[in-house]
Amino acid sequence: MQVTSQTFKSNASVALRDAALQRALKNLKAGFPGKRAAAIAKLPEFDQLRDAGRDLKNHVLEHLDFYLERFEAKVIEQGGQVHWARDAAEARQIVLDICRSVAARRVTKGKSMISEEIGLNEFLEAHGIQPVETDLGEYIIQLRHEHPSHIIAPAIHLNRDQVADAFHAHHGPYGFTERNENPRALMNEARQVLRQQFLSADVGITGANFCIAETGTTVIVTNEGNGDLTQILPRVHIALASIEKMVPTLEDVSTLTRLLTRSATGQEITVYTTFSSGPRRVEDLDGPEQFHVVLLDNGRSGMLGGEFQDMLRCIRCSACMNHCPVYGAIGGHAYGWVYPGPMGSVLTPQLVGIDAAGQLPNASTFCGRCEEVCPMRIPLPKMMRHWREREFERHLSPAAVRFGLGAWAFFAKRPRLYRIVAGVGAWLLRRLGSRKGRIERLPLAGGWTAWRDLPAPQGRTFQQQWAARQGARS
């Protein structure tokens, strides 16, 4: 997937003018936040669970080498294989080699953000292997040659008529020649088409929400059942996971799934929670002949012990983006890579470089909603500030931003001059907004006033109020 994070501003402008996208984003605002709130209201111990989840992941990250080695040993004990990938190129090649070892021509895939991160679909296609997405949302965007715009709802940027157009354009060879917009009919149409793909696939690829070190088990949570069919029917199952997905025990998975499902979709538990431990045994009625786990680093080990380690607690629930006013206005594609929203604004610079993703940590109002709703208590605004500091230190910030900060610093170091300038500025803004109490247009602030009014200052400045209070006390 081509990185376009460095063009976030232009991407966002296009998104704001996209009427179909804006219509689709209304469903996001009306859906996920309300469902999450209702689910949490029914669980009085939710905040205690958040503390437990945070502490659990912190423990794992502090002992990650131990749990990774223990997981590998248990997978091998179960008859599976573990492959270590330092970066995306190694991960892609490992998957290709496994596919070639069984002469695979078609691969079915469950939803996997890691496969998006490493650009797996395009790589397999370039080597003569057909990847077929089986999650309904992923399947729809694959037909449209797009990438996910959301972690748990990859096609949330689309409306029903766009889905109908995609099916009508691609399902003719399967006997569906009539265009249909009925949701149930569209779902049944996808089922019938995908059923043929499941039965003819040589390899099944899934992600992994968790990897259990105690048992060598991978876990996926889904609502469609496609993940189970992807694992059980082909001869080979490949699970893709990043190294921070480790958890110590089965009991720990229970804690984290209670946080994940409520934060993601507002469910007490997803329809399917699937545990995979090795290939098919002699006594098993079905299952793959081979079980492979590909563990990807891709820059994550560099986060350990540093100011971005807390980001590795993320369980990919999407709560941060579901409540983010910036994401809610522009959707996920504007972020220009795999991970959108606040979590992407922290993770993407680590994975692709601050020079390619410097605009993302600045794409925040710092309202704090992302941290407030995060089930793992990840301090996302704090880490975005860290990235802004790094961007500034490396002279990657736009010249206008650097000039503005330099000018502010000049006055801030001279308190008396700062108070005079602040007082004059407040007086001028009051004059500009004297009629309506707000300013509709302001020089050097067009990016703000193009979309909203600026409230005119009222009363005395903070410095003036503070001086008056100190004088009253004396």
Helices and strands as residue ranges (DSSP letters): G 5-7, H 8-16, H 19-30, H 32-41, H 46-62, H 64-77, E 81-85, H 88-101, E 106-109, H 113-117, H 120-126, E 130-133, H 136-143, H 160-170, G 172-174, H 183-200, E 203-206, E 210-212, E 217-222, H 226-232, E 236-242, G 243-245, E 246-247, H 250-264, E 272-276, E 290-296, G 301-303, G 309-313, H 319-322, H 325-330, G 333-335, H 341-352, H 354-357, H 369-373, H 380-393, H 399-412, H 415-432, E 438-439, H 446-449, E 454-455, H 462-473
